[in-house]
Amino acid sequence: MKIRQAEQLTGISGSNIRFYEKEGLIKPERGENNYREYSEEDVELLKKIKVLRMLGVPVNEILEIEKGQISLEDAMKRRLDEIRKETQNLRQTEEICSLIVKKEYVLADISEDIMDEKQAFWAVRLRQVLKEDMTKKIIGKCQMNLQVMLMLEGALLLNLAVSLAAGKWFLKADVENILPELLPFGILCVLCALLGLSANAAVQVTAFVLAAAVLSPLLMKLCGILAAVGGETAGTAPEPAGFALFWGMTAVLVLILWILFSRAGEAGKRRWWLLAASGMFTLVSGGVFWFWQERFFLPVLLALTVAAYISINWEKANRECENGECSRFYAVTVAGRIVNVLGTALAMKGRTESFGRWKDTH
């Protein structure tokens, strides 16, 4: 059966079904046209997943139950412990709320003094609330696209500024002593990848900024090495202004893509517009660099790679947000996986599962 039938039989939306598939909870077969074919077993399993999720069992624990890593009884005992803690938290909150109602407080009367007796409890509660506000705030698809666009534009403008300010320094390369020059970049890339595994929104933002900051210097250093190895003269070697121009053109592409994602309508029509925008960006980039520096192949290859990578990841995010709702944390990770390439590679291998990166992102 197709996904629409599975939706009707289970009462679970298509985006959630695809999310459970991505997490490894179900594994539907693929038909002749590569469409998912859901079996009766898949439907029954989805119904069980629905019950467990309504009971508050996390997706990663359901997967552990499926694999036999933990028993259903152990999962329920763990959930009961969580419920007892939640109940205690609710009782503490109920006491304060009742006090406010009983004494007929107004907003001017509210202060931390009313929680004075149980400061330790409320300190923990504050950390939980602040984390939820950052990672679980539900936003619409338009807001998600806007946040992704703003983060990417910031990253590209940062790289443009770095190219103009310190491009000549990064383009210098000592081929005979190359390891010390590349080591700092390697350390930063590994750090960005590790930070990208976190489920904490603040850490994700930090990984995004670090990955964005290292992008242009690393690319210029690699180009400088290739130029030195190839024996290019100063006149034919890449120029910092060329990199700055490329980042500026990419910033324009991101703005165009944002407009398309906001207004292009259904997915099929949107993909054609994205393909056209990426192709136009590639051709324009090739033409500009041909007339300016008589370079064509490498700029076209780089432009095509960047346009395809941004478009595919951004389109994937919109497909996963088809129900019109996703979290602010999810928007941060979308921008992060576009800039933080190494972190994305690790995430696609499933290494983020134990860190809960994708947990509660929809």
Secondary structure, DSSP 8 states (H G I E B T S, - for coil): --HHHHHHHH---HHHHHHHHHTTS---EE-TTS-EE--HHHHHHHHHHHHHHHTT--HHHHHHHHHTSS-HHHHHHHHHHHHHHHHHHHHHHHHHHHHHHHTT--GGG--GGGGGGGHHHHHHHHHHHHHHHHHS-EEEHHHHHHHHHHHHHHHHHHHHHHHHHHHHHHH---GGGHHHHHHHHHHHHHHHHHHTT---HHHHHHHHHHHHHHHHHHHHHHHHHHHHHHT--TTTS--HHHHHHHHHHHHHHHHHHHHHHHHS-SHHHHHHHHHHHHHHHHHHHHHHHHHHHS--HHHHHHHHHHHHHHHHHHHHHHHHTTTSEEEHHHHHHHHHHHH-HHHHHHHHTTTTGGGTTTTT--
